[in-house]
Amino acid sequence: MQTNMASDANPDYFDKYMLLRPDKAGMMDLAHLLSSRQILENPSLDFSAGLEAREMNRRWLIFVSLLAQKLLLLQKRPLALLGSVIEFWLNLLSENGNFMNLLFNLLRGKLVMPDRAAATYRTAIGQLDERVDLDEKIKRGDSGYNAQLSIMAAKISYENEAFIQRTVNDHWKMEFVEFYDCWDSK
């Protein structure tokens, strides 16, 4: 008989909860957490009706957690930009061979610029681990084949459609069926 461990351990496991909402927390809301006795009215907190006021005495922990989440959210765009610059730079080096070839191509006016949609464009993970071939020792039907295929598929899942299609068709010798773009656009 299979049971739900969470409900077996505590029957009202989901009756009491509190969610921190850093996206709704302003500076006044953070100050309100430290100074007001009515922190349950704070818009940066989402809580269940069963949450008792005596359980809310951990206001410093709540404050520090919300502040840390706010700081991380502030770093979201700069870090995304930094990641894009690093990824572009790695692809620029890769497309031109190496740093010396990059300088030589720049001086000759034959600099090769990376194209995000090209089959040669790779993410930073793809740049760090360039392997795309399956192990030739493991054949279809062997016990480790599905595991190896799953690992390689997970590795290339972050690449663009052209890269994945080339890898599946040319390296894995399989039929490329379809590409699903599941990136969160926020």
HELIX and SHEET records of a PDB file:
HELIX    1   1 MET A    5  ALA A    9  1                                   5    
HELIX    2   2 PRO A   22  LYS A   24  5                                   3    
HELIX    3   3 MET A   27  SER A   35  1                                   9    
HELIX    4   4 ILE A   39  GLU A   41  5                                   3    
HELIX    5   5 ALA A   53  MET A   56  5                                   4    
HELIX    6   6 ARG A   59  LEU A   74  1                                  16    
HELIX    7   7 LYS A   76  ASN A   96  1                                  21    
HELIX    8   8 PHE A   99  ARG A  108  1                                  10    
HELIX    9   9 ALA A  124  LEU A  128  1                                   5    
HELIX   10  10 TYR A  145  ILE A  156  1                                  12    
HELIX   11  11 GLU A  161  ARG A  166  1                                   6    
HELIX   12  12 THR A  167  HIS A  171  3                                   5    
SHEET    1   A 2 MET A  18  LEU A  20  0                                        
SHEET    2   A 2 LEU A  45  PHE A  47 -1                                        
END                                                                             
